[in-house]
Amino acid sequence: MKIIVLVLIAVAATALSGCGRRPIVIGFQGPLTGPPAELGVQGRNGAQLAVEQINDGGGVRGQALRLDPRDDRNRREVAYEVVRAFQEADVEVVIGPMTSVAGLAVAEQVAETGPLYVSPTVSTPKVSGRDDFFLRLQAATDRPAMVLGSYAVQELGAERVAVIADTTNSEYSTPFVDAFSEGLGAYGGEVVVQFDAPMSATSRWRSMMQAIAAENPDTVLIVASATDSARFSQVVRDAEPEVLILGSGWAATETLPTMGGASVEGMVLARMSYGALGSTSQGSEFYRRFRRRFGRAPSFAASRAYDAVMVVARALNNVTADAADLRRELAALNRFETLLGPVTFNSTGDVEPSAAIIRVEGGEFVEIAEYGTGLREP
């Protein structure tokens, strides 16, 4: 009996010791306030859901995870401060950032040292091809943009296009417009007027639309967040009810049809090609759990951030929470399944590109064309 008691005490002590270990801190960085906050909040919530699920299953090698979210406000100087704060706190891995303007700032800071960043959504081509501590689950946006330009001419009959590009995320919007213009021009279309401006300057919207209408375009491309794309689409429809409206993957969240209503019906957008959450049992379960936990449907940002935590946790099962070790382990994983389909890293931590053309129909996004990895534009 005495031996049994001693064994039970030893087992209990071991269990208590494991429970008392400090959690592994995973940082999160994204815009949690301001116009792009939907992207950041959705990403944070997706990451938090993954952390909770992992902890409910016993953590990583018996060690709990803890998410430490920081708001970069989609501003370069704040992004720098967030990176320094994580470095000072000895955080080795961060999920984020969520926007390209912050992504470029972060990539510059972690070129040769940690923490390791795994971005769910940054898609600027300006960070492609770098051997650094910045990985991402999102492919560069130049291919979908070029496909959209080509598709607009060949399939939608666009000839004269007006462009509105939000400069608050110019690391995303400028390459998108450049690639779109290349695809458009290759088949005879042209950009007849272009405004590069912060979409927060709403007082300029009416005058911008007047200048656009004066050029008699048949198509308007809006490269902005879902909120601003929805609101500016209403301005476009008031002035030009029949004009074709195009958009970018930045706007492809449920907020666009919810806020835009009839103004965005028929809007055509380009985004990375990925499956629907409902196409797999794991995706359907994630959708249900997310709605139950946060009271709203998850966007692609939420699912990608969830996937990013899961990928990091998988690596943590094999190595310690060290940025350099994690980077090597993630590179070794190469290909892995996500809620939206398989993702493959190349040698520099970039995802192989593919593109999908989608349309808003009945308040939903419907895929109307897909161009996979290695295929040329239409």
Sequence and secondary structure as in RCSB ss.txt:
>XXXX:A:sequence
MKIIVLVLIAVAATALSGCGRRPIVIGFQGPLTGPPAELGVQGRNGAQLAVEQINDGGGVRGQALRLDPRDDRNR
REVAYEVVRAFQEADVEVVIGPMTSVAGLAVAEQVAETGPLYVSPTVSTPKVSGRDDFFLRLQAATDRPAMVLGS
YAVQELGAERVAVIADTTNSEYSTPFVDAFSEGLGAYGGEVVVQFDAPMSATSRWRSMMQAIAAENPDTVLIVAS
ATDSARFSQVVRDAEPEVLILGSGWAATETLPTMGGASVEGMVLARMSYGALGSTSQGSEFYRRFRRRFGRAPSF
AASRAYDAVMVVARALNNVTADAADLRRELAALNRFETLLGPVTFNSTGDVEPSAAIIRVEGGEFVEIAEYGTGL
REP
>XXXX:A:secstr
 HHHHHHHHHHHHHHHHHHTS  EEEEEEE  SSTTHHHHHHHHHHHHHHHHHHHHTT BTTB EEEEEEE TT 
HHHHHHHHHHHHHTT  EEE   SHHHHHHHHHHTSSS  EEEESS   GGGTT  SSEEESS  THHHHHHHHH
HHHHTT   EEEEEEEGGGHHHHHHHHHHHHHHHHHTT EEEEEEEE TT GGGHHHHHHHHHHT  SEEEEES 
HHHHHHHHHHHHHH TT EEEEEGGG STHHHHHHGGGGTT EEEE     GGGSHHHHHHHHHHHHHHSS   H
HHHHHHHHHHHHHHHHTTS S HHHHHHHHHHH EEEETTEEEEB TTS B   EEEEEEETTEEEEEEEE TT 
   
